[in-house]
Amino acid sequence: MKLSQHKISNVLNVQKPKRVSAIAGGASGHMKLTCYAVKVLNDNDITASYENICAAMWRMFPKVEKFHLYGFDDIPNIDEMEKCIKLRGLSSYKVLSGGNTSDKKINEPFSLTQKGALWAKEAEALLNGRIKSSAKEKTEDEYEGQVDYHEKDLQKIITSELYKISKAEPGTNLQKPEISYALGFFYRDQKFVDDFKRRFKIIEGWLKQRENEGKSDETDEQVRSFIDWIRSKGSL
């Protein structure tokens, strides 16, 4: 079968080169694009096999330098893609699980780990323009947040699974990816403490703005209590 005849070509589109380049040029960028490829395959009910992931990466990101052979921008670099999926994805970064690297008769699909799912969502947000690679550019979500005094952002925090756990099982041990997901920032292990502090300052800014504008309510206290609980666990 030709790629043009496969469902992959019908449902997946070539992504905007500038946005793809911004991701590829960032930390672990090629792996984040790989995770996104797995996510879109799952979203479109296409088996995330090794072959389909490679096809999806080539379909969506043909301009990424490492994804095509040096000097031939119309020939995919399968060797690099295989490293992203089978080597780095499974072992180095642990963003993928599953797959079958020995018996080709057993076509077990790949799946995203919790970390891989976070990276896929980050890539998706960048590709869709919901977040920007430059901190100077404001997104539509940020402008909307200013209008509703970040009510939606705060509600996401207190409706997260970790918030529910903090109430039902306050003695539970915390995992860093759970914290980042609940507070709405992307998990980077080596940068976690700095990212948490930065996110905490942003949330504090929201709460202060709401207080100054007379918009504080029970939600604000719930968010403050939740963050205090996280900090009390000694995870930072």
C-alpha positions as CSV (number, residue, x, y, z in Angstrom):
1,M,0.0,0.0,0.0
2,K,1.1,3.5,-0.8
3,L,1.1,6.2,2.0
4,S,-1.2,8.2,-0.1
5,Q,-3.8,5.4,0.0
6,H,-3.6,4.9,3.8
7,K,-6.0,6.5,6.3
8,I,-3.0,8.4,7.7
9,S,-2.9,10.6,4.6
10,N,-6.6,11.2,4.8
11,V,-6.8,12.3,8.4
12,L,-3.4,13.8,9.2
13,N,-2.1,17.0,7.6
14,V,1.3,18.5,7.1
15,Q,1.9,20.8,10.1
16,K,3.0,24.5,9.8
17,P,6.8,24.4,9.3
18,K,7.6,27.3,11.6
19,R,5.7,25.8,14.5
20,V,7.2,22.4,13.9
21,S,10.7,23.9,13.7
22,A,10.1,25.8,17.0
23,I,9.3,22.4,18.7
24,A,12.1,20.5,17.0
25,G,14.6,23.1,18.0
26,G,13.6,23.0,21.7
27,A,14.6,20.7,24.5
28,S,13.7,17.1,23.6
29,G,11.8,18.5,20.6
30,H,12.1,15.5,18.3
31,M,10.7,13.3,21.0
32,K,7.8,15.6,21.7
33,L,6.9,15.4,18.0
34,T,7.2,11.6,18.2
35,C,4.8,11.6,21.2
36,Y,2.4,13.8,19.3
37,A,2.4,11.4,16.3
38,V,1.4,8.5,18.7
39,K,-1.4,10.7,20.1
40,V,-2.9,11.6,16.8
41,L,-2.8,8.0,15.7
42,N,-4.7,7.0,18.8
43,D,-7.1,10.0,18.4
44,N,-8.0,8.8,14.9
45,D,-8.3,5.1,15.8
46,I,-5.2,4.1,13.9
47,T,-3.0,1.4,15.4
48,A,0.2,3.0,16.8
49,S,2.5,0.4,15.3
50,Y,6.1,1.3,14.6
51,E,5.4,1.5,10.8
52,N,2.4,3.8,11.3
53,I,4.2,6.1,13.7
54,C,7.0,6.5,11.1
55,A,4.4,7.2,8.4
56,A,2.6,9.7,10.6
57,M,5.9,11.6,11.5
58,W,6.8,11.7,7.8
59,R,3.3,12.9,6.8
60,M,3.1,15.7,9.4
61,F,6.8,16.7,9.7
62,P,8.5,16.3,6.4
63,K,10.6,19.4,6.8
64,V,12.3,18.4,10.0
65,E,15.9,18.1,9.1
66,K,16.6,14.9,11.1
67,F,13.5,13.2,9.7
68,H,14.8,13.2,6.1
69,L,18.1,12.0,4.7
70,Y,20.9,14.5,4.6
71,G,20.8,16.1,1.1
72,F,17.5,14.4,0.2
73,D,14.5,16.2,1.6
74,D,12.1,13.8,-0.1
75,I,13.4,10.6,1.5
76,P,12.5,9.8,5.1
77,N,15.3,9.1,7.6
78,I,13.9,5.9,9.0
79,D,17.0,5.3,11.1
80,E,16.4,8.5,13.1
81,M,12.7,7.8,13.5
82,E,13.5,4.3,14.7
83,K,15.8,5.7,17.3
84,C,13.1,8.2,18.5
85,I,10.6,5.4,18.8
86,K,12.4,2.2,19.9
87,L,15.5,3.6,21.6
88,R,14.9,7.0,23.1
89,G,11.1,6.6,23.4
90,L,11.2,3.3,25.3
91,S,14.6,3.5,27.1
92,S,16.2,6.9,27.3
93,Y,13.2,9.2,27.8
94,K,10.6,6.6,28.8
95,V,7.8,8.4,27.0
96,L,6.6,5.3,25.2
97,S,5.7,1.8,26.3
98,G,4.5,-1.4,24.5
99,G,5.6,-2.2,21.0
100,N,7.3,-5.4,20.0
101,T,10.9,-5.3,18.8
102,S,11.5,-9.1,18.5
103,D,8.6,-11.0,17.0
104,K,7.1,-9.1,14.1
105,K,4.1,-11.5,14.1
106,I,3.0,-9.9,17.4
107,N,2.1,-6.4,16.3
108,E,1.6,-4.9,19.8
109,P,1.0,-1.1,19.4
110,F,3.0,1.5,21.2
111,S,1.4,3.7,23.8
112,L,2.2,6.9,25.7
113,T,3.4,6.9,29.3
114,Q,2.2,9.7,31.6
115,K,5.3,11.7,30.7
116,G,4.7,11.0,27.0
117,A,1.1,12.1,27.2
118,L,2.2,15.4,28.7
119,W,4.8,15.9,25.9
120,A,2.2,15.1,23.3
121,K,-0.2,17.7,24.7
122,E,2.6,20.3,24.8
123,A,3.4,19.7,21.2
124,E,-0.3,19.8,20.2
125,A,-0.8,23.1,22.0
126,L,2.3,24.6,20.2
127,L,1.2,23.2,16.8
128,N,-2.3,24.5,17.2
129,G,-1.1,27.9,18.4
130,R,-2.7,27.7,21.8
131,I,0.6,28.4,23.4
132,K,3.6,30.2,21.9
133,S,7.3,29.3,21.9
134,S,8.0,32.9,22.7
135,A,7.0,34.3,26.1
136,K,6.5,37.7,24.5
137,E,3.5,36.5,22.5
138,K,0.2,36.3,24.3
139,T,-2.2,33.5,23.4
140,E,-6.0,33.8,22.9
141,D,-6.4,31.7,26.1
142,E,-4.3,34.3,28.1
143,Y,-6.5,37.2,26.9
144,E,-9.6,35.2,27.7
145,G,-8.2,34.5,31.1
146,Q,-7.9,38.2,31.8
147,V,-11.6,38.7,31.0
148,D,-13.0,36.0,33.2
149,Y,-10.4,36.6,35.9
150,H,-8.9,33.2,35.3
151,E,-12.0,31.4,36.7
152,K,-11.6,28.6,34.1
153,D,-7.9,28.2,34.9
154,L,-8.6,27.9,38.6
155,Q,-11.5,25.5,38.1
156,K,-9.2,23.2,36.1
157,I,-6.9,23.0,39.2
158,I,-9.7,22.2,41.7
159,T,-11.3,19.6,39.3
160,S,-8.0,17.8,38.7
161,E,-7.5,14.3,39.9
162,L,-4.7,15.3,42.2
163,Y,-7.0,17.8,43.9
164,K,-9.6,15.1,44.5
165,I,-6.8,12.9,45.9
166,S,-5.7,15.7,48.3
167,K,-9.1,15.6,49.8
168,A,-9.8,11.9,49.8
169,E,-6.2,10.7,50.6
170,P,-4.2,13.6,52.0
171,G,-1.4,11.3,53.1
172,T,-0.6,10.0,49.6
173,N,2.8,10.4,48.1
174,L,3.1,12.8,45.2
175,Q,4.7,12.4,41.8
176,K,6.1,15.4,40.0
177,P,4.2,14.7,36.7
178,E,0.9,14.7,38.7
179,I,1.7,18.1,40.2
180,S,2.6,19.6,36.8
181,Y,-0.6,18.3,35.2
182,A,-2.8,19.5,38.0
183,L,-1.3,23.0,38.0
184,G,-1.2,23.3,34.2
185,F,2.4,23.4,33.3
186,F,4.5,20.9,31.3
187,Y,6.6,18.4,33.1
188,R,10.4,18.6,32.7
189,D,12.2,16.6,35.3
190,Q,15.4,18.6,35.6
191,K,13.6,21.9,35.5
192,F,10.6,20.9,37.6
193,V,11.4,23.1,40.7
194,D,12.0,26.2,38.6
195,D,8.9,25.5,36.5
196,F,6.8,25.0,39.7
197,K,8.0,28.3,41.2
198,R,7.3,30.1,38.0
199,R,3.8,28.6,37.8
200,F,3.2,29.3,41.4
201,K,4.0,33.0,40.8
202,I,1.5,33.1,37.9
203,I,-1.2,31.5,40.0
204,E,-0.5,33.9,42.9
205,G,-0.8,36.8,40.3
206,W,-4.3,35.5,39.3
207,L,-5.4,35.3,42.9
208,K,-4.1,38.7,43.8
209,Q,-5.8,40.2,40.7
210,R,-9.1,38.6,41.7
211,E,-8.7,39.9,45.3
212,N,-8.0,43.4,44.1
213,E,-11.0,43.3,41.8
214,G,-13.3,41.8,44.4
215,K,-13.7,38.6,42.5
216,S,-12.3,36.2,45.2
217,D,-14.6,33.4,46.2
218,E,-14.4,29.8,47.6
219,T,-12.4,28.7,44.5
220,D,-9.5,31.0,45.5
221,E,-9.3,29.4,49.0
222,Q,-9.5,25.9,47.5
223,V,-6.6,26.6,45.2
224,R,-4.4,28.2,47.9
225,S,-5.1,25.3,50.2
226,F,-4.3,22.8,47.5
227,I,-0.9,24.5,46.7
228,D,-0.1,24.6,50.4
229,W,-0.8,20.9,50.6
230,I,1.5,20.2,47.7
231,R,4.3,22.2,49.3
232,S,3.8,20.5,52.6
233,K,4.6,17.1,51.0
234,G,8.2,18.1,50.6
235,S,8.1,17.4,46.8
236,L,9.9,20.7,46.0
